[in-house]
Amino acid sequence: MNVNSTKAELFIIRCRIDQVTKLKDISKIVVITDAILAMKWIFDTSVYLYQLHSITISKNLREFFNKNPNNLISFQDFPDSIKWSPHVMVNNESKHIKIDPILLSRTS
């Protein structure tokens, strides 16, 4: 499987938005990224390679906004070159996260 950085970033954003929109009492989501190109793909309505991620993100955001029309989402682009301390901390911490794979199986 060919995975590039944009696809990986889009997948990570998809997973986090999926998780946070399922939490109770969340009314504002702030997405901080250094991958603004991946963010642009979320709202691209053309047919493209990563469209499944964008469709899933859009579905989750639609449910989030349907819960309460006052809910908000903000996308913030902070390139690595800025060296913003919270971004640096998250970036460093994320490199040490161990994620166990989830294996799905079909039952007949």
N, C-alpha and C positions, 0 to 999 in steps of 0.2 A: 504494500500500500504506500502510495506517495503522499507524504504529509509535508506541507510547507508551513512557514511561520504564520501566515494569514489564516490558513485553515485551522491550525492549532489554537490560535488566539480566539477565533470565532467559536470553536468548540468549547473553550474554557468559559467564554462569556455566556454561551448557551447554558452550560451546566450551572453556573453561579446564578443566572437569572431564574432558571428553573427552580433552584433551591430556595432562593430568597422570596420569590413570589408565592411560595407555599407556606411561608411563615405567617403567623397571625400578628396583628398590630404593626405591620410594616406599611408605611404610607409614602416613603421616599427611598428611592434607590439611587445611589451614586456609583457610577462605573468609572473607575480610574484606570487608564490604560496608556501604554506607550505605543499602541498599535492602532492608530486612527484609521488606517486602511481597512482593518477588520471591522471597525465600527460602521464604516460606510456600507459594507456589504449587508448589514442587518436590514437596512431600509431600501436595498436595491430590489426592484420588482421584476427585473429581467431574469431570464433563465440563465443560470450559471452553475458552476461546479459545486458550490457550497450551499446551495439553496435550501437544502433540508435543515441546516442549522438556522438559517434566517426565518424559515417558516415556523420552526419550533419556538424561537425567541418571540416572534410576532404573536403566536398563539398565547404564550405565557403572559406577555405584556397586555394583550387584550383582556385576559381574565383578570389581571392585576387592576387595570383601569375600570373594568366592569364592577369590581368590588366596591370601588369608591371613585367617582369622577375627579376627586381632588388629589388622588394619588399622583406622584411625580416620579420621573426618572431623569437623571442628568448624566451626560457623558462628558468626561473630562480627559483631555489629552495632555499627558505629561511625559514628554520625551525623556529618555534616560539622561540626556545631556543636562537637564535642569538640576538633577540631583536633589529633588524634593525629598526631604527626610522620610515622610510616611511611605512614599513610593519606593524608596531605596530599601526600607525595612521590609515591606511586603515582598518586594522582588527577591531579597536575600532569603527571607523565611520560606518562600515558595519553592526554593531550590532544595529544601531539606524535607519536604513533605513526602511521605511514602504513601502511595495510594495502592490499595489491594484491588486487583481486577475483580470485577463481578462477572461471573460466567452465567449466561442465560441458557436455559435448555427448553426445548419444546416437549410437551407431553401430548400424546395422542388420545 
